[in-house]
Amino acid sequence: WVLDAAFRQTYAWHQAGISNPLAVNLSAADLRDPKLLDHIRNGFATWGSEPDDMQFELTEGALMEDPAGAFETLSKLKSLGVKLLIDDFNEPLQAGQKIFSA
């Protein structure tokens, strides 16, 4: 429901003449959800949003629960043209470097 609310909000902002990306946090469970990409694609199609309208934030901890699976999902998200942000650097930087060097 959070994604639906985010897409509705970006639509409302566009209607009001506001162009500002909305950041949505994705959890480790979200990254494992096989329907995540379809849900995001459908949100873009339904609400007429552009990839620049959304940013997805992930914690390093969420990425490290399943690095290979996270990398696959992140690659697919990136292919949609969205911006990906890591919002938690409380863990050693080397953990994130493992994902992005794969």
Residue pairs with C-beta under 8 A, 6 or more apart in sequence:
2 24
3 24
3 39
3 40
3 43
4 43
6 22
6 24
6 43
6 54
7 43
7 44
7 46
7 47
7 49
7 54
8 47
9 22
10 21
10 22
10 47
10 49
10 53
10 54
11 47
11 48
11 49
13 19
13 20
13 22
14 48
14 49
14 53
21 52
21 53
21 54
21 55
21 83
22 53
22 54
22 55
23 54
23 55
23 56
23 57
23 85
24 54
24 55
24 56
24 57
25 56
25 57
25 58
25 59
25 87
26 36
26 56
26 57
26 58
26 62
27 62
28 61
28 62
28 63
28 65
28 66
28 70
30 36
30 62
31 58
31 62
31 63
31 65
31 66
31 69
31 70
31 73
31 74
32 66
32 69
32 73
33 39
36 73
37 73
37 76
37 77
37 80
40 54
40 77
40 80
40 82
41 80
43 49
44 50
44 51
44 80
50 81
51 80
51 81
51 82
51 83
52 81
52 83
54 82
54 83
55 82
55 83
55 84
55 85
56 77
56 82
56 83
56 84
56 85
57 85
57 86
57 87
58 70
58 74
58 84
58 85
58 86
58 87
59 86
59 87
59 88
60 86
60 88
60 89
60 90
60 91
60 95
60 96
61 88
61 90
61 91
62 70
63 70
63 74
63 86
63 95
63 96
63 99
64 70
64 91
64 95
64 98
64 99
67 98
67 99
67 102
68 102
70 99
71 99
71 102
74 84
74 99
77 84
78 84
86 96
89 96
